[in-house]
């Protein structure tokens, strides 16, 4: 059978899933998983949001509840409500002549749909007739970003983001890359809780970034995977999106937003997401054309989106009491993660661990770019049973009152004993 195919080579396991497999096999009772990209409570257990539990009961008890197919665009009450979460109820962009929204398979599905659409239709750059569009990703970024866009044939480049020497944002490198990129390039921006660094621009830095992007007529693709989960405040975490659209810092091109409810509603396995195409001005004819093309892409790939998760999220977003509960749930999750950041930093500083550790509390969201080297991470895993990605990215959600002391002592040991200085 193998003779029927050529050049089919076995690939190494996905780093994150390989890490999880090693963690599961580890027999040590005090092992710690700091690789998992999902929220855990203070006992290290998955947490179903109270708003979700209540919404599920309301949904299944509804006389209209069923498992029928959705439309190709998905569940309209979901994706229309999702747009308001991003842009605000009073946003002038929320009208059918300017906003095109569709349900997707979480954020990854939204990114894939965006990539297909841009590769097929985007021509706002030089040599559009000769080569596919170029998309710029932050260095570093979520690993799947590169895989998604390369698999679709886009040219993938990077812009500076993380300054490893100072463990801070390389703003000047970022702005220089924007200026030097060919006019009309695509820039993917993490709306908040940058993955993997946990480092976000300040509002003032965002304003600089957006103005430079607009000056070069670059196309913006926002990845919004952590709204509300990062700070506990939906409005604060939507700052760059609302500045770009509502305050019109971006004036010359449409903007695409890829939105996920995996983290902020805890709907990890239900794959609840949306894609939003925001036009710079009202253009009902073009909006209908975009809608039809997105529908075609979705129809070819998944026929129509899954219903259960989107109906749960829609129930939360449309019920005032559940919406209030959800906002409280966001504060519960974000405040616990902030507490763990503070605890880890305090313990490392109390131990006198070599290096500076303020970056842990300067960062936000689920992940922290610790600054640990690959060798230090390897020693953490083998000697201490503390698992994190080789880049040094740690999931702060995996810390709790029961293991943070162990993790701090383990980091202290590897920093002192592995030939690398922070």
NUPAGU-925475 format. One record per residue: residue in three letters; x, y, z of N, C-alpha, C, O in turn. Coordinates in steps of 0.2 Angstrom, whole numbers, plus 5000, padded with zeros to 4 digits. Atoms other than C-alpha are relative to their C-alpha. Layout:
! NUPAGU-925475
alaXYZXYZXYZXYZ...
This chain:
! NUPAGU-925475
unk500449945000500050005000500450065000500350114997unk499649945000501450125004500350024993500550084992unk499749985006502050114986499550054996499750084991unk500549965003500450204981500150085002499850124999unk499849934998501150364990500750015000501149965001unk499349985000502750454989500150065005499750105006unk499849954995503650565002499650015006499550065008unk500449994994502550525016500449985006500649925006unk499550024995503650535031499750015007499350065008unk500349994994503250515049500350075004500950085004unk499849944997503250685058500149995008499849945011unk499950014993503850705076499350025004498950065000unk500749984997502350725089500050085001500550115002unk500149934998501650895092500350015007500249985011unk499649994993502750975106499550005006499749975011unk500449994994501251015117499749935002499649915008unk500350064999500450845115500549955002500349905006unk499550044998502050755117500250015007500349975011unk499949984993502350855133499549975005499749945010unk500650034996500650795140500149935000500049905006unk499950075000501050615135500549985005500549935009unk499550024995502650615145499850025007499949985012unk500349984993501750705160499649945002499649925008unk500450054998500450565160500449945002500249905007unk499650064999501750425160500450015006500649965009unk499549994995502750505174499649975007499150005008unk500450034994502350405190500150045007499850035012unk499949964994502950545202499350035003498950064999unk500649974998501450595213500050075001499550105001unk500049934999502050775215500250034994500450094994unk499949975006502250805197499650064998499050065001unk500449945001501650975190500050014993500550014989unk500149985007500951015173499950074999499450105000unk500049935002501351185167500050014993500250074990unk500150005007501051145149499350014998499250044992unk500750005002499251135149499750074998499850115002unk500349935002498251275140499350005002498950024998unk500749994998496751265150500050025008500550005011unk500149984993496151335167499949945004499649905003unk500150054995496351235182499850045007500050095008unk500149974993495651275200500549995005501149965003unk499450004995496651285216500249935002500749925005unk499950074999496551095217500349974994500449914994unk499750035007497251075199499549964996499749924992unk500550045003495551015193499750054994499750114995unk500449965005494551075177499450035004499150005009unk500649964997493251205182499550014995499650054990unk500649985004491551215174499750075003499650075009unk500249944998491051395175499350005003498949964999unk500750004997489451425186499550024994499050004994unk500449975006488751525171499849954995499349944992unk500150055005488951375160499649955002499149924999unk500450054997488151255172499350025000498849984998unk500749985000486651365173499750014993499149994992unk500250005007486551395154499849934998499449934994unk500150065002486651215151499349975002498949944998unk500650024997485151185162499450034997498950014995unk500549965004484151325154499949984993499449974991unk500150025007484551265137499749934999499249934995unk500350065001484151085139499249995002498949955000unk500750004997482451125148499650044995499050054996unk500449965004481951245134499649954995499949904993unk500450045005480551175123500250004993500149964989unk499749995006481451235108500749964999501049964993unk499350035000483051135112500049944995499549894996unk500050065004483551005099500750004997501250044999unk499350015003485050935089500050014993500349974989unk500149995007484550995072500650044997501050075001unk499449965003485851065059499950075001499350105001unk500049935001486251245060500150024993500249984989unk499949975007486351355045500850004999501249985003unk499350005001488051365036500450055004500950045006unk499749954996488451525045500049995007500450025011unk500050024992488051445062499450035003498950055000unk500649984996486951495076500050085000500450115004unk500049925001486551685072499950035007500350085008unk500049974993486051725091500750005003500950055007unk499350014997487851665095500550054997500850105000unk499449965003488951755082499850085000500250125000unk500249934999487951915083500150035007500450095008unk499849984993488151925102500750005001501050045005unk499350004999489951875101500350074997500850095000unk499749945002490252025090499950065004500450105005unk500149944995489552145103500449995006500650045009unk499550014995490652065116500750034998501050075002unk499449975003492152115105500050084999500450115002unk500049935002491552285099499650055004499750115004unk500449964996490352345112499350014997499250014991unk500750005002488452355111499950064996499550064991unk500149945003488552535105500450014994500450074991unk499549995006489852505091499650024994499249984992unk500449985006489352595075500249944994499949944989unk499850055005490252445066499549945000499549904995unk500450065000488852325071499450024996498950044999unk500650005005487652335056500249964994500849954992unk499950055005487452215042500350034994500649994989unk499749975006488152335029500850015001501150034997unk499349994999489852345038500349945004500949935003unk499750054996490052185049499749934997499149924996unk500250075002490052005042500349955005500949955007unk499850054995490051865056499849934998499349924995unk500150085001490151675055500249965006500749985009unk499850054994490251535068500649964997500649944991unk499550045002491851435067500249955005499949955010unk499850054995492751285075500550045004501150035003unk499649964995493451395089500550054997500450074991unk499549955003494951515086500449974994500550004990unk499650035005495951395076499649994993499950014988unk500550005006494451365064499950074997499950084991unk500149935002494251555063500650024996500650054991unk499349995004496151575058500049974994500350004989unk500050035006495951445045499650034995499850044989unk500549965005494451525037500350064998500250084992unk499749945002495351685037500549994995500650034991unk499550015005496851615029499849984993500150004988unk500350025007495851535015499750064997499950074991unk500349945003494851695012500650054998500550074992unk499549955002496451805012500449974994500650014990unk499650035005497451685001499650004993499950014988unk500450005007496051684988499850074998499850084992unk500349935002495451864988500450065002500350114998unk499749944998496651984996500550024995501049984993unk499649975005497552094983500350075002500550104997unk499849934998498052244993500750015001500950055006unk499350004999499852224991500450004994500149974989unk499650015006501252234978500149934997500149895002unk499950075003501452084966499549955002499649895002unk500550054998499752014971499949954994499649904996unk500150055005499651934954500549954999500449904995unk499450045001501351854956500149955006500449905005unk499950044994501351784974499550015005499150055005unk500550004994500251744989500150055005500750085005unk499949944995500051875002500549985006500649925007unk499550024995501351885016499650025007499350075007unk500349994993500751875034500650005005501049965005unk499549994995501851935048499749985007499250005009unk500150024993501851845065500550025005501050045003unk499649984995502551895081500649955002500449895001unk499550054999504251815086500150015008500450065010unk500450065002503751715096499350014999499050065001unk500750015000501951665093499849935002500249895002unk500350064999500751525096500349964994500249984988unk499750045005501551385086499549984994499749974988unk500550025005499951335077499950064995499650054989unk500049945005499951515069500449984993500149984988unk499650025005501351465058499849944996499849954989unk500250065003500751295054499350014995499349994990unk500749995003498951355049500250044993499950024988unk499949965006499551495037500549974995500449984989unk499550045005501051395029499649954996499749944991unk500450055003499851255026499550024994499449984990unk500449975005498751365016500350044994500050074990unk499649975006500151435005500250075001500550104997unk499849944999500351605013500850015001501149965004unk499349984998502151685015500050025007499750075008unk500049984993502551685033500650035002501250005001unk499449964997503751815041499850025007499350015009unk500149984993503951875058500250075001500650104998unk499849934998504152045067500249995007500049955011unk499750004993505152075083499450015005499050055004unk500549994995504152055099500350005007500350055011unk499750014993505051985114500750015000501149994996unk499349994999506652055120500349965005500149975011unk499750054995507551915129500450035005500550005010unk499549974995508852025137499650035005499950035011unk500349964995507652135145499349975003499049995007unk500650034998506152015146499450054999498950055004unk500549955001505052155139499850014992500249974988unk500249995007504252215123500550034996500750094998unk499649975004505352255109499650054995499550034989unk500449955004504352405103500350034994500050034989unk499649975006505652485092500149954995500049974989unk499950055005505952325083499349984997499349974991unk500750015003504052295081499850064995499650044990unk500249945004503752475074500550004994500250024988unk499550005006505352455062499749954995499849964989unk500250055005504652295055499450024997499350014991unk500649985003502952375052500250054994499950054989unk499849955005503852525043500349964994500249994988unk499650035005504952405033499649954996499949934990unk500450055004503652275027499750044994499550094994unk500349985006502952295010499350035002498950005005unk500749974999501352405010499549954998499549914993unk500550055001499852305012500149935002499749885001unk499850074997500652155021499449995006499150045008unk500550024994499552065034500449995006500949965006unk499750014993499952075052499549975005499050005006unk500450034995499251955065500250035007500850035009unk499949974993499052035082499649965005499049955004unk500350034995498651955098499650065004499950105006unk500449944997497252065105500150015008500150065010unk499849994993497752025123500249935002500249884999unk499750064997498651895134500449964995500349904993unk499650035005499951865121500349935001500549925007unk499850075000500351685118500649994996500549994990unk499950034993501651625123500350055005500450025011unk499649964995502451775132499650035006499950045011unk500449974995500951845142500250075000499950115005unk499849935000501652015137499650044995499750034989unk500449965005500452145130500350075000500650105005unk499849935000500852315124499550045005498950025006unk500449954996500152465135499550034995499650034989unk500449965005498752565128500350054996500250064990unk499649955004499952695123500449974994500550004989unk499650045005501052565114499549984994499749984988unk500450025005499552495105499850064995499850054989unk500249945004499052675099500650014995500550024989unk499449995005500852685091500049954995500149964989unk500050055005500752515083499450004995499650004989unk500549995004499052545076500150054995499950054989unk499949945004499452715069500649984994500550004988unk499550025005501052635060499749954995499949964989unk500350055005500052495053499550044995499550024989unk500549965004498752615046500450044995500250054989unk499649965004500152725039500349964994500349994988unk499850055006500752575028499549964997499649924993unk500650035003499052525024500049925001499849884996unk500050074999499352355031499449975002498950015005unk500750044998497952225034500149975007500649935008unk499950024993497652185052499549945001498949944999unk500450064998497052005058500150005007500749985010unk500050014993496652005076499949935002499449905000unk500250064997496751845086499850015007500250035011unk500249984994495651865101499849945004499249915003unk500150074996495751705112499950015007499749965010unk500050004993495751775129499650065003499850085009unk500449944997494551925131499749995006499349945007unk500350014993494051945149500449955004500449965010unk499650054996495151795154500750035002500950015008unk499349974998496751905154499950045006500350035011unk500049954994496252045166499449995004499350025010unk500650014997494451995171499550064998499050065000unk500449955003493852145161499950004993500450004989unk500150015007493052125144500250064996500450054991unk499849945004493252305139500750015000501050034995unk499349984999495052325145500349954995500849974991unk499650055004495552165135499850014993500149984988unk500249995007494652225119500350074998500150094992unk499849935002495652395119500350004993500050054990unk499749985007496652375103499549994994499550024989unk500550015005495152305093499550065000499450084995unk500549945000493952445099500450074998500150114995unk499649945002495352575096500050004992499950054989unk499950005008495652515078499350014997499350044991unk500749995003493752505074499650055002499450104998unk500449954998492752605085500250075000499950124998unk499749935000493952755086500450014994500750064993unk499849995007494452725068500850025000501050064996unk499350005001496352715071500249974994500849984991unk499950045006496352595056499450034995498850024997unk500549965004495452695042499949974993499449984989unk499950015007495952615025499849934998499849924992unk500150075002495552425025499649965005499549995010unk500450044995494452295032500449975005501049975005unk499650044995494952205048499649945001499049935001unk500350064998494652025052500249985007500849995009unk499950024993494451965070499849925001499349904999unk500150074998494651785075499949995007500350015011unk500250004993493751745091499949935003499649894999unk500150074997493751595103499750015007499850065010unk500250004993492751555118500249945004499949925009unk499850064997493751405123500250025007500149995012unk499749994994494651495137499550045005499450035011unk500449954996493451635143499449975002499050005007unk500650034998491951525144500249925002499749895004unk499850074998492951355147499749954996499549904998unk500350045005492151285131500649964996500549964990unk499450035003493851195127499849954994499949964988unk500150065004493151035119499450014995499349984991unk500649995004491551115111500250044994499850054990unk499849965006492551225099499650054998499350054992unk500549945001491551385100500450064998500850095002unk499649945003492251525089499650044995499150014993unk500349965005491851655077500550044996501150054998unk499649965004492651755063499550064998498950064996unk500349945001492151935060500450044995501050064996unk499749955005492552045045499750075000499150074999unk500349944998492352225049500350054994500950064993unk499849965005492352345034500150075002499850095007unk499949934998492952525035499450045000499450095003unk500649965001491352595029499449954998499549904996unk500650045002489552535025500049994993500150034989unk500050025007489552435009499649945000499949885000unk500450065000488052315009500149954994500049894996unk499950045006488452244992500649965001500649905000unk499450044998490252194997499949965006500249905006unk500150044994489652135014499649944998499849885001unk500450065002488452015006500549954996500449894996unk499550045004489851954994500549965004500649915004unk499550034996491051925008499649945004499949895005unk500450054997489651825017499949944996500049884999unk500150065005489351715002500649965000500649904999unk499450045000491151675001500249965006500549915006unk499950034994491351635019499649945001499849895003unk500550065000489851525018500349944995500249884997unk499750055005490651435003500649965003500649905003unk499450034996492251405013499849955005500049895006unk500250044994491351335028499649944997499749895000unk500450065003490151225017500549954998500349894999unk499550055003491651145009500449965005500549915005unk499650034995492551115025499749965005499949915007unk500350034995491351075038499249994999498949975004unk500749995002489651095030499650055004499350105001unk500349954996488951185045500349995007500549935009unk499650004993489651225063499649965005499049955004unk500450044995489151125078499650045005499750105006unk500549964996487751185089500050005007499950065010unk500150004993487851135107500450065003500150095007unk499649954996489251245113499850074998499850115002unk500249935002488751395103499350025003499250085005unk500749984997486951385110500150015008499850055011unk499849994993487751375128500250075000500050115005unk499749934999488751535125499550054998499550105001unk500549955002487351625116499550015006499350065008unk500449994995486251585131500350045006499950085009unk499649964995487551665143500050074998499850125002unk499949935002487751815132499350044999499350105000unk500749975001485851845130499650015006499150045006unk500450004993485251815148500450055004501050035006unk499749954996485651965159500349975006500949995008unk499750034993485851865175500649954998501149955002unk499550045002486951735166500650044998501250024999unk499549955002487951875158500450035006501050035006unk499749984994488251945175500449955004501049965006unk499750054997488751785182500749984996501249974999unk499450015004489951755168500650055001501250035002unk499549954999490851915171500349995007500950015008unk499750024993491051865189500549944999501049945003unk499650065001491751695183500750024997501249994999unk499449975003493051795173500450035005501150025005unk499649974995493551885188500349945005500949955007unk499750054996493751725198500649964997501149955000unk499550035003494851645185500650044999501250035001unk499449965001495951795181500350025007500950025007unk499749984994496151845199500449945003500949955007unk499650064997496751665204500750004996501249994999unk499450005004498051675190500550065002501150055003unk499649944998498651845195500349995007500950005008unk499750014993498851785213500549954999501049955003unk499550055001499851635207500750034997501250014999unk499449965003501051755197500350035006500950035006unk499749974994501251855213500449955005500949975007unk499750054996501651705223500649974998501149965002unk499450035002502851625212500650065000501250045002unk499549955000503851795210500250015007500850015008unk499849984993503851825229500449945002500949955006unk499750064998504451645232500750004997501249985000unk499450005003505851655219500550065003501150055004unk499649954997506451825226500249995007500750015009unk499850014993506351765244500649955000501049955005unk499550055000507451615239500750034997501250004997unk499449975003508651735231500249974993500849974991unk499950045006508551645214500350054995500150114994unk499649965004509851725202499550034994499149994992unk500449975005509051845190499450055003499350055009unk500649964998507551965190499449974998499449934993unk500650035001505851905191499350045000498850015000unk500649955001504652055189499649994994499150004994unk500450025006504251995172499449965001498949964997unk500550044999503151865179499450035002498850015000unk500649964998501951995187499950054995499350084994unk500249955005502152115172499649974995499350014991unk500450035005501451985161499349995002499150005008unk500750014998499551945160499849934996500149914991unk500350065003498451795155500249945003500649935008unk499950064998498651615156500849985000501049945004unk499350025001500551605150500550055003500350115003unk499449964999502151665156500649984997500849924997unk499450015003503751675146500550015006500750065008unk499650004994504851625161500750034999501050065004unk499349995001506551655153500449955001501049955000unk499650064999507151485157500249974993499849984988unk499750035006508251395144499749934999499449905003unk500250075002507851235135500449955005500049905007unk499750054995509151145146499850015007499749965010unk500350004993508451215162499349975000499149945005unk500650035001506751165156500049925000499649885004unk499950075000507350985153500249985007500049925009unk499850024993508150975170499450015005499349965009unk500650004996506551035178499549944999499349915004unk500450065001505650895170500349945003499949905006unk499750064998506850755173500250005008500149945011unk499850004993507450805191499450015004499449995010unk500649984995505850885198499349984998498949995002unk500750025002504350825188499650064998499050064999unk500349945002503951005183500050014992500550014989unk500050005007503351005165499850074997499350094999unk500249945004503351155153500350004993500849964992unk499750005007503751195135500750025000500950065004unk499349995000505551195130500250084999500750105001unk499949935001505351385125500150045007500350095007unk500049974993505151415144499350035001499250065007unk500749984999503251455142499749965005499749905005unk500350044994502351405158499350025000499150084999unk500749994999500451395160499950025008500049975012unk500149984993500151495176499449975003499449965009unk500650034998498451415177500249935003499849905007unk499950064997499351255182500350005007500449955010unk499849994993500051335198499450005005498950025003unk500549994995499051325214500450005007501050005007unk499749994993499351345233500449945002500849945006unk499750064998499851165234500749984997501149944999unk499450025004501251165221500550064999501050054996unk499649945002501951345219500650005004501150025001unk499350004996503251315233500549954997501049974996unk499650045004503851165224500350024994500950024992unk499849985006503951245208500550065001501050064997unk499549954998504851395215500749975002501249994999unk499450034998506151285223500349964994501049964993unk499750035006506351185207500350054995500950034993unk499749955004506651335197500650035002501150044999unk499449974997507851405209500649954999501249974998unk499550055001508851235208500350004993500950004993unk499850015007508951225189500450074998500950064995unk499749945002509451415188500750005003501250025000unk499450004997510851385200500549954997501149954998unk499650065001511451225193500149984992500549944990unk499950015007511251235174500450064997500350124999unk499549955003512551335164499650054996499850054990unk500349955004511451475159499750055005499550035010unk500249944995511051645168499450034997499450054991unk500649965002509451735168500150085001499750124999
